[in-house]
């Protein structure tokens, strides 16, 4: 008799569906919340990457249209523009360089480079590290190289690490054959780094 009662109660418990919605809600909501947060984080990451690329192209286009000399104040204004366009809480790095192709020596040379934030300055000694990314150019042709970098930090922890957003954009000077930096001459290979006072050339 006790066995029949126990069996009857177990069958009743098994067929009882009350509270199913609450249980399903407790099981499903963490997954739904994670899905919403992950969707936002991935969308925000792609949005930030697209903004960074557009900002790099904008700076490259602005520099390519210059007809006068460029100085450290001009470079700093490009940094401010990059920060304004990206609106990122992380630090932004910017490096603008003018590179020349020498057909006789069969190599690239650096006319000048302005560095704001990058650990290593670009010089004739290490320009070979990026030559695979540079375009094919005719003899004595010059190209403006704009490099930007900042770190995307996900707003929510959805298993995505911080992502380094780097851009490498080059443009040919539009109205002059060479973009000159104040105080330098053709092929002077001078580097202007953020470690010095940006109010004057170095």
C-alpha positions in Angstrom: 0.0 0.0 0.0 2.8 2.4 0.9 4.5 1.5 -2.3 1.4 2.3 -4.3 1.0 5.7 -2.5 4.7 6.6 -3.2 4.3 5.6 -6.8 1.1 7.6 -7.2 2.8 10.7 -5.6 5.8 10.3 -7.9 3.6 10.1 -11.0 1.7 13.2 -9.9 4.9 15.1 -9.3 6.2 14.0 -12.7 3.1 15.2 -14.5 2.8 18.4 -12.6 3.8 21.4 -14.9 3.2 24.2 -12.5 6.3 26.4 -12.1 7.8 25.4 -15.5 7.8 29.0 -16.7 9.8 30.2 -13.7 12.3 27.4 -14.1 12.7 28.0 -17.8 13.1 31.8 -17.1 15.9 31.1 -14.6 17.7 28.9 -17.1 17.2 31.1 -20.2 17.8 34.6 -18.9 21.6 34.3 -18.2 22.0 33.0 -21.8 19.8 35.8 -23.2 21.6 38.5 -21.1 25.0 37.2 -22.3 23.8 37.2 -25.9 22.7 40.8 -25.7 25.9 41.9 -24.0 28.1 39.9 -26.5 26.1 41.4 -29.4 26.7 44.9 -28.1 30.4 44.3 -27.5 31.1 42.8 -30.9 29.1 45.6 -32.6 30.9 48.3 -30.6 34.3 46.7 -31.6 33.5 46.7 -35.3 32.2 50.2 -35.0 35.3 51.4 -33.3 37.5 49.7 -35.8 35.6 51.4 -38.7 35.9 54.8 -37.1 39.6 54.4 -36.5 40.1 53.5 -40.2 38.1 56.5 -41.4 40.0 58.7 -39.1 43.3 57.4 -40.5 42.1 58.0 -44.1 40.9 61.5 -43.1 44.3 62.5 -41.6 46.1 61.0 -44.6 43.9 62.9 -47.0 44.5 66.2 -45.1 48.3 65.8 -45.1 48.3 64.9 -48.8 46.6 68.2 -49.7 49.2 70.4 -47.9 51.4 72.6 -50.0 53.4 74.3 -47.2 55.7 73.0 -44.6 54.4 70.9 -41.7 55.6 71.4 -38.1 55.1 69.8 -34.7 52.1 71.9 -34.0 50.4 70.6 -37.2 51.2 67.0 -36.1 49.7 67.7 -32.7 46.5 69.0 -34.3 46.3 65.7 -36.2 46.5 63.9 -32.9 43.7 66.0 -31.5 41.7 65.3 -34.6 42.2 61.6 -34.2 41.1 61.7 -30.6 38.0 63.8 -31.6 37.0 61.4 -34.4 37.6 58.2 -32.5 36.2 59.3 -29.1 37.9 56.4 -27.4 38.8 56.3 -23.7 42.2 54.7 -24.5 45.3 56.6 -25.6 45.7 57.0 -29.4 49.0 56.7 -31.2 49.8 58.4 -34.4 52.8 58.3 -36.7 53.0 60.2 -40.0 55.9 59.6 -42.3 57.0 60.6 -45.8 58.8 57.7 -47.6 60.7 57.9 -50.9 61.5 55.0 -53.3 65.1 55.0 -54.7 65.2 52.9 -57.8 69.0 53.0 -58.0 69.5 51.6 -54.5 66.4 49.5 -54.9 65.0 50.5 -51.5 62.8 52.9 -49.6 64.2 55.9 -47.8 62.6 58.0 -45.1 62.3 61.8 -45.7 60.9 62.5 -42.2 58.7 60.9 -39.6 56.6 62.4 -36.8 55.8 60.0 -33.9 53.2 60.5 -31.3 52.9 57.5 -29.0 54.5 54.6 -30.9 57.2 52.9 -29.0 59.6 52.7 -31.9 60.4 55.6 -34.3 60.5 54.9 -38.0 64.0 55.4 -39.4 66.1 54.3 -42.5 67.4 51.5 -40.4 64.1 49.9 -39.6 62.0 50.9 -42.6 62.7 47.5 -44.1 60.4 46.1 -41.4 57.4 47.6 -43.2 58.5 47.5 -46.8 56.3 44.6 -47.6 53.3 46.8 -46.8 54.4 49.7 -48.9 53.2 50.2 -52.5 55.2 49.8 -55.6 56.4 53.3 -56.7 58.4 54.8 -59.6 61.8 56.3 -59.0 61.9 59.2 -56.6 58.2 59.0 -56.0 57.0 59.7 -52.4 54.2 58.4 -50.4 52.6 59.7 -47.1 52.2 56.9 -44.5 49.8 57.4 -41.7 49.8 54.8 -38.9 47.3 54.9 -36.0 46.8 52.7 -33.0 44.6 52.4 -30.0 43.2 49.7 -27.8 39.6 48.6 -27.8 38.4 47.7 -24.3 35.2 45.7 -24.2 32.5 47.3 -22.0 31.3 43.9 -20.7 33.3 40.8 -20.0 32.0 38.3 -22.6 35.2 36.4 -23.1 36.7 39.0 -25.4 40.2 40.3 -24.6 41.3 43.9 -25.2 41.9 44.4 -29.0 44.7 46.4 -30.5 43.2 48.5 -33.4 46.0 49.4 -35.9 45.7 51.1 -39.2 48.3 51.5 -42.0 47.2 54.0 -44.7 49.3 55.6 -47.5 48.5 58.4 -49.9 50.4 60.1 -52.6 50.9 63.9 -52.2 48.2 65.6 -54.4 49.5 69.1 -55.2 53.2 69.0 -54.6 55.9 66.4 -55.2 57.0 66.4 -51.5 55.5 67.2 -48.1 58.2 69.1 -46.3 58.6 69.1 -42.5 59.8 72.4 -41.0 63.6 72.5 -40.6 64.3 69.4 -42.8 65.4 69.0 -46.3 64.9 66.4 -49.0 66.1 63.0 -47.7 67.2 64.4 -44.3 65.7 61.3 -42.5 64.8 63.3 -39.4 62.4 61.9 -36.8 60.1 63.9 -34.6 59.1 62.1 -31.5 56.6 62.8 -28.8 59.2 62.5 -26.1 60.4 66.0 -26.9 58.6 69.4 -26.6 56.1 69.4 -29.4 56.0 73.2 -29.6 59.1 73.3 -31.8 60.9 71.1 -34.3 63.7 68.7 -33.2 
